[in-house]
């Protein structure tokens, strides 16, 4: 079965008008899906009560985005469904690409960005992820987050992606995990010209930087 819940996160229950408009626009592709918007307070309560062994690490992260990045793996491991950043606009029905019983991750080419500078050919971005509950790869990610803790030092603000974001996810992935990699279907807006057959566009608003 496909777990038909979309998990999204914002600081409060009130979405900015831009993201509310995107949500309404995207709903045509998820007509029978439920939406769950997680607030900062709900995230805190969820980790504290469901994953208390991680709570101290979670609370002591050096940057807000580390908590936002980390908690999404726990949503999917606990409940299953689709995690979706608020600034993704769909052009086609992505649900037909999702695999039952697997964690579906989305990769794209590294072009003129942080990852190309770091010599990546491709990277996996947790801007969108699908999984059934208790997936073994997600369990591995959660264990890795426990092991890594929160003491990493950063050269610049984008190095925060090494903690729980795209760089962390890309480095932790191994062939053979219970995962499907869907390549070049959800892509960044600035590099849209390099891709064909795109299913969605990631606006990369980077509110965490601002």
C-alpha positions as CSV (number, residue, x, y, z in Angstrom):
1,X,0.0,0.0,0.0
2,X,1.0,3.6,-0.5
3,X,0.8,5.7,2.7
4,X,-1.1,8.8,1.7
5,X,-0.1,11.5,4.2
6,X,1.9,14.5,3.2
7,X,4.1,15.8,6.0
8,X,5.2,19.5,5.8
9,X,6.7,21.8,8.4
10,X,6.5,25.5,9.2
11,X,7.2,27.5,12.4
12,X,3.5,28.1,13.1
13,X,0.1,26.9,11.9
14,X,-0.2,29.9,9.6
15,X,1.4,29.4,6.2
16,X,2.6,32.4,4.3
17,X,0.3,33.2,1.3
18,X,2.9,32.0,-1.2
19,X,3.1,28.5,0.3
20,X,-0.6,28.2,0.8
21,X,-1.1,29.0,-2.9
22,X,1.5,26.3,-3.8
23,X,-0.3,23.8,-1.6
24,X,-3.6,24.4,-3.2
25,X,-2.0,24.2,-6.7
26,X,-0.3,20.9,-5.8
27,X,-3.5,19.3,-4.4
28,X,-4.7,18.3,-7.8
29,X,-2.0,15.6,-7.8
30,X,-2.9,14.4,-4.3
31,X,-6.7,14.4,-4.3
32,X,-7.2,11.6,-1.7
33,X,-4.1,12.4,0.4
34,X,-4.1,13.9,3.9
35,X,-1.9,16.8,4.8
36,X,-0.1,17.2,8.1
37,X,1.6,20.6,8.8
38,X,4.1,20.2,11.7
39,X,4.9,23.3,13.7
40,X,8.1,23.9,15.7
41,X,6.2,23.2,18.9
42,X,4.8,19.9,17.5
43,X,8.2,18.9,16.3
44,X,9.6,19.4,19.7
45,X,6.9,17.5,21.4
46,X,7.1,14.6,18.8
47,X,10.9,14.1,19.3
48,X,10.7,14.5,23.1
49,X,7.9,11.9,23.5
50,X,8.6,9.5,20.6
51,X,12.4,9.6,20.4
52,X,13.7,10.8,23.8
53,X,17.2,9.4,23.2
54,X,17.5,12.0,20.4
55,X,15.9,15.0,22.2
56,X,19.1,16.5,23.7
57,X,20.9,16.3,20.4
58,X,17.9,17.8,18.6
59,X,17.5,20.7,21.1
60,X,21.3,21.5,21.1
61,X,21.7,21.7,17.3
62,X,23.7,24.8,16.4
63,X,21.3,26.0,13.7
64,X,17.5,25.9,13.3
65,X,17.8,24.2,9.9
66,X,19.5,21.2,11.5
67,X,16.3,20.5,13.5
68,X,14.1,21.0,10.5
69,X,16.2,18.7,8.4
70,X,16.5,16.0,11.1
71,X,12.9,15.7,12.2
72,X,11.6,14.8,8.7
73,X,13.3,11.4,8.8
74,X,11.5,10.7,12.1
75,X,8.1,11.6,10.6
76,X,8.5,9.1,7.8
77,X,10.0,6.4,10.0
78,X,7.1,6.7,12.5
79,X,4.1,7.3,10.3
80,X,5.1,6.8,6.6
81,X,4.0,9.0,3.8
82,X,5.6,11.8,1.7
83,X,7.7,14.5,3.2
84,X,7.5,17.6,1.0
85,X,9.2,21.0,1.3
86,X,6.7,23.9,1.0
87,X,8.5,25.5,-2.0
88,X,8.1,22.6,-4.5
89,X,5.7,23.1,-7.4
90,X,4.6,19.9,-9.2
91,X,4.1,19.7,-13.0
92,X,3.2,16.0,-13.1
93,X,1.8,13.3,-10.9
94,X,4.8,12.2,-8.8
95,X,2.8,9.4,-7.0
96,X,3.1,7.1,-10.0
97,X,6.9,7.0,-9.4
98,X,6.6,5.9,-5.7
99,X,7.4,2.3,-4.8
100,X,5.4,0.4,-2.2
101,X,7.4,-0.7,0.8
102,X,10.5,1.3,-0.1
103,X,12.0,4.6,0.8
104,X,11.9,6.8,-2.3
105,X,14.6,9.4,-2.5
106,X,15.1,12.1,-5.2
107,X,18.5,12.9,-6.7
108,X,19.6,15.5,-9.2
109,X,22.8,16.5,-11.0
110,X,25.2,18.8,-9.1
111,X,25.4,21.9,-11.3
112,X,26.8,25.3,-10.3
113,X,26.0,24.7,-6.6
114,X,27.5,23.7,-3.3
115,X,27.7,20.1,-4.4
116,X,29.5,20.7,-7.6
117,X,32.1,22.7,-5.7
118,X,32.5,19.7,-3.4
119,X,33.0,17.5,-6.5
120,X,29.7,15.6,-6.3
121,X,28.3,14.4,-9.6
122,X,24.8,14.0,-8.1
123,X,23.2,14.5,-4.7
124,X,20.1,13.3,-2.9
125,X,17.9,16.1,-1.5
126,X,15.5,15.5,1.4
127,X,13.3,18.3,0.1
128,X,11.0,15.4,-0.9
129,X,11.0,11.8,0.4
130,X,8.5,8.9,0.5
131,X,8.6,5.9,2.7
132,X,6.5,3.3,4.5
133,X,6.9,3.2,8.3
134,X,9.9,1.6,10.0
135,X,12.0,1.5,6.8
136,X,15.4,0.1,7.4
137,X,17.3,2.9,5.6
138,X,15.5,5.5,7.6
139,X,16.4,3.6,10.7
140,X,20.0,3.7,9.6
141,X,19.8,7.5,9.1
142,X,18.3,8.0,12.6
143,X,21.1,5.9,14.1
144,X,23.6,8.0,12.2
145,X,22.1,11.2,13.6
146,X,22.4,9.8,17.1
147,X,26.1,8.9,16.5
148,X,27.0,12.3,14.8
149,X,25.6,14.3,17.7
150,X,25.7,18.1,17.3
151,X,29.3,19.2,17.7
152,X,30.3,19.7,14.1
153,X,32.0,23.0,13.2
154,X,31.1,24.8,10.0
155,X,33.1,26.7,7.5
156,X,30.1,28.5,6.2
157,X,26.3,28.4,6.6
158,X,25.8,26.0,3.8
159,X,28.0,23.4,5.6
160,X,24.9,23.0,7.8
161,X,23.7,20.6,5.0
162,X,26.4,18.1,6.3
163,X,24.5,17.7,9.6
164,X,21.1,16.3,8.6
165,X,20.4,17.8,5.1
166,X,21.3,16.9,1.5
167,X,25.0,16.3,2.1
168,X,24.3,14.1,5.1
169,X,21.7,12.1,3.2
170,X,24.0,11.7,0.1
171,X,27.0,10.5,2.2
172,X,24.9,8.1,4.2
173,X,23.2,6.4,1.2
174,X,24.6,3.1,0.1
175,X,23.7,0.9,-2.8
176,X,21.6,-2.1,-1.6
177,X,19.7,-0.2,1.1
178,X,15.9,-0.6,1.0
179,X,15.6,2.5,-1.2
180,X,14.6,3.6,-4.7
181,X,16.5,6.6,-6.2
182,X,14.4,8.7,-8.6
183,X,16.8,10.8,-10.6
184,X,16.3,14.3,-12.1
185,X,12.5,14.5,-11.7
186,X,12.4,17.2,-9.0
187,X,15.0,19.8,-9.8
188,X,16.0,23.3,-8.7
189,X,14.5,26.2,-10.5
190,X,17.8,27.9,-11.5
191,X,19.0,24.7,-13.3
192,X,15.7,23.7,-14.9
193,X,17.2,24.3,-18.4
194,X,19.5,21.3,-17.9
195,X,16.7,18.8,-17.5
196,X,14.0,17.0,-19.5
197,X,10.7,15.3,-18.3
198,X,10.6,17.2,-15.0
199,X,7.9,16.4,-12.5
200,X,8.4,19.3,-10.2
201,X,10.5,22.4,-9.5
202,X,12.2,23.2,-6.2
203,X,12.2,27.0,-5.8
204,X,15.0,26.8,-3.1
205,X,13.7,29.7,-1.1
206,X,16.2,28.9,1.6
207,X,14.3,30.6,4.4
208,X,16.7,29.1,6.9
209,X,19.5,31.2,5.4
210,X,17.5,34.4,5.5
